[in-house]
């Protein structure tokens, strides 16, 4: 009898072990609530939140401040069609407050047109009608104004003359109507010249790989301190971002802003009246010029401030590589005492000047340096 009990017990125990270890027979797999709840991933059983790096935290803090001061701008202008019918055309862009009284800096092309109707939408969805109070078509900049019911958040203006290739930048705007979008990147290059949609040349632009798309125009390009160093203006080629965007240096806007704040009429840009090329190094030495080089005058325009001051253009033209180069004219080596180090030095030197102001040029002529004082004229188009 005892033998039978032992045999039966062994059979039952063996069957139970086989039954519970075979996945096909395991009853825990028959019902969801009995299924094995072991996670399919490896690692700690307690979830841990990812920590933010100092760079991420910097992005977040800047966005929190700058987003509130960045606005969406829609403008409606009246156009004529093929059959002279009048129809409204809408465009969209961005802008940002530069004071707490509702003054906004943006691109000229965002608000250009014949008597445009402009509407501004703030980050909290409050809407205001706006009027254009300042225009600088050459630099594609404009100032517009709203009448806010309370003080507006605004952004501090930085110094676009102290930028370095490689430094971090942040762009905020409304690409494709997606309001409050933040993108980040670096300064890819400085002093870029591009043409806008009308063919007008925009000089000395900041190139960045921060994503800029249609609708970003007029929004702020910020440094890692949250100061505006540029106004997002254009992208390379049609369509969307390909990692090559351009911003107008904010220092170009400061004269217009200063005039507005001082109650002066916003005037045209100061005009010197020259075309120049930058030469230095071996090429400069071959031309009989200082190795440090400068801006070699290629043309002095008739009736300009430069002509009245006695600046001289080239006497003859030589072939240099694939280019025709005018030589024999004055070489500008310094502007108000600041050495010339790149092509846009002249534009930078005139950026805080007004028509009627004077500028002191150091020039190299006939083997020696001399200083010439020029009273600047006024122009809506060129240097």
Secondary structure, DSSP 8 states (H G I E B T S, - for coil): -HHHHHHHHHHHHHHHHHHHHSTTT-GGGTSGGGS----SS-S-SS-------HHHHHHHHHHHHHHHHEEEEEEEEEEE-TTS-EEEEEEEEEEEESSTTSEEEE-HHHH-SSS-EEEEE-TTS-EEEEEEEEEEGGGTEEEEE---SS------B--GGG--TT-EEEEEE-GGG-TTEEEEEEEEEEEEEEE-TTS-EEEEEEEE-S---TT-TT-EEE-TTS-EEEEEEEESSSSS--S-EEEEETHHHHHHHHHHHTT-----EEE--EEEEEE-HHHHHHTTS-TT-EEEEEEE-TTSHHHHTT----SEEEEETTEEEEESS-EEEEETTEE--STTHHHHHHTT--TT-EEEEEEEETTEEEEEEEE-EEESS--
